[in-house]
Amino acid sequence: MSRRLGYDNAMIAISVQSGSNGNCLYVEADGVRLLFDAGISGIQAQKRLAALGRDIRNVDAVIISHDHRDHAGCAGVYHRKYELPLYMTPGTFKAAYRARLLGEAVQVQHFESGKPIEIGPVRVETVRTPHDAADGVAFVIQAEDKRLGILTDLGHPFAGLADVLASLDAVFLESNYDPHMLACGDYPEHLKARIAGPRGHLANHECAALLQSAAGGRLKWACLAHLSEHNNTPELARRECADLARRLPIHVASRHEAVGPFVV
């Protein structure tokens, strides 16, 4: 399909939706089509992909990052309705099943966090994260010499994260909240502490600092992802990266619609 669209030998990425209201990201490379997370309805994913020339039924695997509803809530539907293989760690599966996110008659292929998944010629590296999930991971997709990161729900800028970022050609990177908006908002204090704590999410300035450290290397573009509805805006997230944007194309993933395709 990438050849038909004129993207010879390219890796293609589409943010189907990104945010606490649901996450789903599509990647195709070397004839392999993958979905990362299933936090939006199957109908939404199907329609948005179809509008961009993709058929959800042609997806080779759905790989789940962790057990939170906005990432795993519709995984069972994708599996039963579209007959898509599901991949998740045993810890993620147990937590999602206990939370009644998967439904019945679900067959899952397990992978170990921190170890790669091989799907045809595509290698998916899994990166353990300190996010407050049962067994959360971020992803690096490699096809030939191209590397794309899906780095969200990270907890904090943990050791080794900057090295992962420096190895990438492109990245979807969490830019979840603006500290002032979070502090002044109406969330209860325990939730504010959770978001800003070491097992929560990255703030805009933390995202910008990570991108700054990788600028000038192999990174060709970045897409700010998983923005909070109540504690952030696309304008604030972009503003934090304003200086960086003069040297590196910066995109923003939407909470409400598909964005892309992006070419790696």
Beta strands, then each sheet from edge to edge (+ up, - down):
strand 1: 12-17
strand 2: 24-29
strand 3: 32-36
strand 4: 61-63
strand 5: 86-88
strand 6: 108-110
strand 7: 117-119
strand 8: 122-128
strand 9: 137-143
strand 10: 146-151
strand 11: 170-174
strand 12: 221-225
strand 13: 250-252
strand 14: 259-263
sheet 1: 6+ 5+ 4+ 3+ 2- 1+ 14-
sheet 2: 7+ 8- 9+ 10- 11- 12- 13-
end
